[in-house]
Amino acid sequence: MKSGRAGVIALAMFGWLLFGALVVWAGTVGLILAAGARPVIREADAILVLGAAQYNGRPSPVLQARLDHAIALYKQQLAPKIVFTGGVGVGDTLSEGEVARRYALKHGVPESAIMVERRGVTSSQSITAAAALLRDSGLTTVLVVSDSYHMLRADLLARRAGLTPYRAPAHTPIDKSKQRWRFVMRESFVFPVTALLGGK
């Protein structure tokens, strides 16, 4: 009888743990969607643009959408500086940050307004390195530009790096595709790990 009761208790505890995990996961999905749907567009010291793929010096559609959004914010005079991030991908010769810099120059952003982080291969590495550049120039508030699904984690990483972030999600091709939910689901697992353990 005792072993049977212990088994029932263990099964009940497992059920409650599973239920709790599902509640936390659903809540995380909700936070990810809410963060991406609620931009906080205001004046800041700089615009921080997270990198994305580039093809032989040409921004991918996702990176181009982020860059176009950042350039528009700059031309609205919401910040005097733009920081581009992103290292060199496998098989590439140019960093995402350098490709972004060249694109911005072609679209009317002066060299004096551009800062570049060229080494980060993860969001955490890029934001940490960009934050160091910004702090060296006495800049601490940033409009963070990335995809909407990335806003919650980017906000967390920026705060950990000592910045005060404001969300400025870009409308990229991912937002209009079926892939969006795949990225949201991925973030729903990556964000808790990042929040609890640090990470990428």
Backbone torsions as a table, in degrees:
resi	resn	phi	psi	omega
1	MET	NA	-43.4	-177.9
2	LYS	-64.7	-41.2	-179.7
3	SER	-66.1	-34.8	177.6
4	GLY	-66.8	-42.3	178.8
5	ARG	-65.0	-40.2	178.6
6	ALA	-62.4	-38.0	178.4
7	GLY	-65.2	-40.1	178.8
8	VAL	-64.5	-42.1	179.7
9	ILE	-63.9	-43.7	179.6
10	ALA	-62.6	-41.4	179.2
11	LEU	-64.9	-40.5	179.0
12	ALA	-64.5	-41.5	178.9
13	MET	-63.7	-41.2	178.1
14	PHE	-62.2	-41.3	179.0
15	GLY	-61.5	-43.4	179.3
16	TRP	-66.9	-38.9	177.5
17	LEU	-63.3	-42.3	178.1
18	LEU	-63.4	-42.9	178.6
19	PHE	-61.9	-43.9	179.0
20	GLY	-61.9	-41.4	179.4
21	ALA	-63.9	-38.9	178.5
22	LEU	-66.4	-38.4	178.0
23	VAL	-63.9	-45.3	178.9
24	VAL	-62.5	-43.2	180.0
25	TRP	-63.0	-45.9	179.8
26	ALA	-62.7	-39.8	177.4
27	GLY	-63.1	-38.2	178.3
28	THR	-64.8	-42.7	176.5
29	VAL	-58.7	-43.7	178.8
30	GLY	-61.2	-41.9	179.0
31	LEU	-65.6	-39.2	178.7
32	ILE	-62.7	-46.4	-179.7
33	LEU	-65.4	-41.0	-178.8
34	ALA	-66.0	-42.6	-179.4
35	ALA	-61.9	-39.8	-179.8
36	GLY	-74.2	-24.0	-176.5
37	ALA	-91.7	-6.4	-175.7
38	ARG	-124.8	80.0	177.8
39	PRO	-62.8	151.8	174.0
40	VAL	-123.8	83.4	-175.0
41	ILE	-93.7	115.1	180.0
42	ARG	-155.9	168.9	-179.7
43	GLU	-64.3	141.9	-179.2
44	ALA	-146.4	173.0	178.1
45	ASP	-71.7	-31.6	-176.2
46	ALA	-158.2	163.8	173.5
47	ILE	-107.2	121.5	-177.9
48	LEU	-103.6	115.0	-175.6
49	VAL	-107.7	119.2	177.9
50	LEU	-79.8	139.9	-174.9
51	GLY	-73.5	164.6	174.5
52	ALA	-151.5	-179.8	-173.2
53	ALA	-59.8	149.0	172.3
54	GLN	-134.4	152.1	-176.0
55	TYR	-119.7	99.5	177.6
56	ASN	52.0	44.4	178.1
57	GLY	92.8	-4.0	179.7
58	ARG	-109.0	127.7	179.8
59	PRO	-61.5	139.9	171.0
60	SER	-64.8	163.3	178.0
61	PRO	-54.8	-37.0	179.0
62	VAL	-67.3	-47.7	179.3
63	LEU	-63.6	-40.4	179.8
64	GLN	-61.7	-40.3	178.6
65	ALA	-63.0	-40.1	177.3
66	ARG	-64.5	-43.4	-178.7
67	LEU	-65.4	-43.9	179.2
68	ASP	-60.6	-39.6	179.1
69	HIS	-66.0	-44.4	-179.8
70	ALA	-64.0	-42.1	179.9
71	ILE	-64.3	-39.2	177.3
72	ALA	-63.0	-41.8	177.6
73	LEU	-62.8	-41.3	178.5
74	TYR	-62.3	-44.2	-177.9
75	LYS	-71.0	-17.6	171.9
76	GLN	-83.1	2.3	178.0
77	GLN	62.1	36.8	177.4
78	LEU	-83.6	-15.3	176.6
79	ALA	-160.5	145.4	-178.8
80	PRO	-85.4	-10.1	-177.4
81	LYS	-131.0	150.4	171.1
82	ILE	-124.7	131.4	176.9
83	VAL	-110.5	118.5	177.2
84	PHE	-98.8	140.3	-176.6
85	THR	-125.6	163.9	173.4
86	GLY	124.3	129.2	-178.7
87	GLY	-88.7	-162.5	-177.9
88	VAL	-92.4	122.7	179.2
89	GLY	-77.9	168.8	179.1
90	VAL	-60.8	125.7	179.1
91	GLY	84.6	-3.8	-179.8
92	ASP	-93.7	161.8	175.1
93	THR	-115.3	-17.3	178.3
94	LEU	-113.7	147.2	175.8
95	SER	-81.1	157.1	175.3
96	GLU	-60.4	-39.3	179.8
97	GLY	-62.6	-40.1	179.6
98	GLU	-69.1	-40.8	177.4
99	VAL	-61.9	-40.8	177.9
100	ALA	-63.5	-42.1	179.3
101	ARG	-59.0	-47.2	-178.2
102	ARG	-64.0	-38.6	179.1
103	TYR	-64.2	-44.0	-179.0
104	ALA	-63.7	-41.0	178.4
105	LEU	-60.3	-41.0	179.4
106	LYS	-66.8	-20.8	-177.5
107	HIS	-108.7	27.4	166.9
108	GLY	91.2	7.5	176.9
109	VAL	-88.7	124.7	-178.2
110	PRO	-70.1	150.5	179.3
111	GLU	-55.5	-35.5	-177.5
112	SER	-66.0	-17.7	-178.5
113	ALA	-94.9	-1.9	-171.3
114	ILE	-107.9	135.6	170.6
115	MET	-125.1	145.7	-174.9
116	VAL	-133.6	133.5	170.8
117	GLU	-109.1	122.0	-169.6
118	ARG	-115.8	7.9	-171.8
119	ARG	-115.5	-24.7	-174.4
120	GLY	-64.6	132.9	175.8
121	VAL	-112.5	-3.0	172.5
122	THR	-128.9	164.6	178.5
123	SER	-59.7	-42.3	-179.4
124	SER	-62.3	-46.6	180.0
125	GLN	-62.9	-44.3	-178.2
126	SER	-64.4	-46.0	-178.2
127	ILE	-68.0	-39.6	178.6
128	THR	-62.5	-45.5	179.5
129	ALA	-66.6	-41.2	178.9
130	ALA	-64.7	-38.3	179.3
131	ALA	-62.4	-37.9	178.1
132	ALA	-63.8	-42.6	176.9
133	LEU	-60.6	-44.2	-178.2
134	LEU	-65.2	-45.9	-178.6
135	ARG	-63.6	-35.4	177.8
136	ASP	-61.6	-25.1	178.7
137	SER	-100.6	7.8	178.7
138	GLY	74.5	24.2	-178.0
139	LEU	-108.4	131.8	-175.8
140	THR	-132.9	-19.3	-179.7
141	THR	-102.5	135.0	-174.9
142	VAL	-138.5	142.0	165.6
143	LEU	-87.8	115.7	-176.4
144	VAL	-91.5	122.3	-179.2
145	VAL	-110.0	120.2	173.4
146	SER	-161.3	-170.9	175.9
147	ASP	-70.9	156.7	-176.4
148	SER	-60.2	-38.2	-178.0
149	TYR	-68.2	-16.1	-175.7
150	HIS	-93.5	-9.1	-169.9
151	MET	-61.7	-42.4	-175.7
152	LEU	-63.1	-47.4	-178.2
153	ARG	-70.9	-39.1	178.5
154	ALA	-62.9	-38.5	177.1
155	ASP	-60.6	-47.1	179.1
156	LEU	-61.1	-47.2	-178.2
157	LEU	-64.2	-38.7	179.4
158	ALA	-65.3	-42.2	178.3
159	ARG	-64.2	-41.0	177.7
160	ARG	-63.2	-28.7	-179.5
161	ALA	-84.7	2.2	176.7
162	GLY	91.4	13.7	178.7
163	LEU	-100.4	160.0	170.9
164	THR	-106.7	104.1	-173.6
165	PRO	-93.9	149.1	170.7
166	TYR	-125.3	134.3	-172.9
167	ARG	-78.1	128.6	177.7
168	ALA	-135.8	67.3	-176.0
169	PRO	-62.4	140.4	176.3
170	ALA	-94.1	147.8	175.7
171	HIS	-89.8	98.8	-176.8
172	THR	-102.8	170.1	178.1
173	PRO	-56.1	-26.7	179.8
174	ILE	-62.3	-36.9	-179.5
175	ASP	-61.0	-27.0	-175.6
176	LYS	-99.5	5.8	-176.3
177	SER	-116.7	168.8	177.7
178	LYS	-70.4	-16.3	-179.9
179	GLN	-68.0	-19.4	-175.4
180	ARG	-53.9	-43.8	-177.3
181	TRP	-69.1	-28.6	175.8
182	ARG	-64.5	-41.1	178.9
183	PHE	-70.8	-37.4	177.1
184	VAL	-62.6	-44.1	179.0
185	MET	-62.7	-41.3	178.0
186	ARG	-60.9	-45.6	179.7
187	GLU	-62.1	-31.7	-177.9
188	SER	-65.9	-20.0	175.3
189	PHE	-99.2	-35.7	-178.2
190	VAL	-71.7	-38.8	-176.4
191	PHE	-61.1	-47.9	178.2
192	PRO	-59.3	-38.7	178.1
193	VAL	-63.3	-44.0	178.4
194	THR	-63.0	-42.6	-178.5
195	ALA	-64.8	-38.7	-176.0
196	LEU	-86.7	-37.9	-170.3
197	LEU	-118.5	-1.2	-169.0
198	GLY	80.1	-170.5	176.2
199	GLY	138.2	-160.1	-170.5
200	LYS	-93.9	NA	NA
